[in-house]
Amino acid sequence: MALARLAPWSGDASALAALPRLARHEIEDVRSVLSEAETDLQRARDAASRAREEAEALSSKWSSSVGRCGS
C-alpha cells in the first residue's frame, strides 16, 4: 500500500531502502534555496505588475495627448 503512493516508482521495498538518503542539512539547504527562489519569483512578479501598470498609464496618457493634438 505504501509503495503504491510512490507511483511511478516501479521497484520493490528493498530497492527503495537501498537508495541513498539525504542528510538533514542537505534537505535544509534545498528548502532554503527554494524559499529564496520563491521570494525572488514574487519580487519579479511584483516588478512585472508595476511595469505593466506604468505602461498602461503611459499608454493612456500618450493616447490622451495625441487625441488633444489631433483636435
C-alpha positions as CSV (number, residue, x, y, z in Angstrom):
1,M,0.0,0.0,0.0
2,A,2.7,2.5,0.9
3,L,4.7,1.7,-2.2
4,A,1.6,2.4,-4.3
5,R,1.8,6.0,-3.2
6,L,5.3,6.3,-4.7
7,A,4.0,6.0,-8.2
8,P,5.7,6.0,-10.7
9,W,8.1,4.0,-8.6
10,S,8.4,0.5,-10.0
11,G,10.9,-1.1,-7.7
12,D,10.4,-3.2,-4.6
13,A,10.8,-2.2,-1.0
14,S,14.4,-3.4,-0.8
15,A,15.4,-1.4,-3.8
16,L,13.7,1.6,-2.3
17,A,15.5,1.0,1.0
18,A,18.9,0.8,-0.9
19,L,18.5,4.3,-2.3
20,P,20.9,6.9,-0.8
21,R,19.4,9.1,1.9
22,L,19.8,12.8,2.1
23,A,21.4,14.3,5.2
24,R,19.2,16.7,7.2
25,H,21.5,19.6,6.2
26,E,21.1,18.8,2.5
27,I,17.3,18.9,2.9
28,E,17.5,22.2,4.8
29,D,19.8,23.6,2.1
30,V,17.4,22.8,-0.6
31,R,14.5,24.2,1.4
32,S,16.5,27.4,1.9
33,V,17.3,27.7,-1.8
34,L,13.6,27.0,-2.7
35,S,12.5,29.7,-0.3
36,E,14.9,32.2,-1.8
37,A,13.7,31.3,-5.3
38,E,10.1,31.8,-4.2
39,T,11.0,35.2,-2.8
40,D,12.8,36.2,-6.0
41,L,9.9,35.0,-8.1
42,Q,7.4,37.1,-6.0
43,R,9.7,40.1,-6.4
44,A,9.8,39.6,-10.2
45,R,6.0,39.2,-10.3
46,D,5.6,42.4,-8.3
47,A,8.0,44.2,-10.6
48,A,6.2,42.9,-13.7
49,S,2.9,44.0,-12.3
50,R,4.2,47.5,-11.6
51,A,5.8,47.8,-15.1
52,R,2.5,46.7,-16.7
53,E,0.6,49.3,-14.7
54,E,3.1,52.0,-15.6
55,A,3.0,51.0,-19.3
56,E,-0.8,51.2,-19.2
57,A,-0.7,54.6,-17.5
58,L,1.8,55.9,-20.0
59,S,-0.1,54.5,-22.9
60,S,-3.3,56.1,-21.7
61,K,-1.5,59.4,-21.1
62,W,0.0,59.2,-24.6
63,S,-3.4,58.4,-26.2
64,S,-4.9,61.4,-24.4
65,S,-2.1,63.7,-25.6
66,V,-2.4,62.5,-29.2
67,G,-6.1,63.0,-29.1
68,R,-5.7,66.6,-28.0
69,C,-3.1,67.3,-30.6
70,G,-5.4,66.0,-33.3
71,S,-8.3,68.1,-32.4
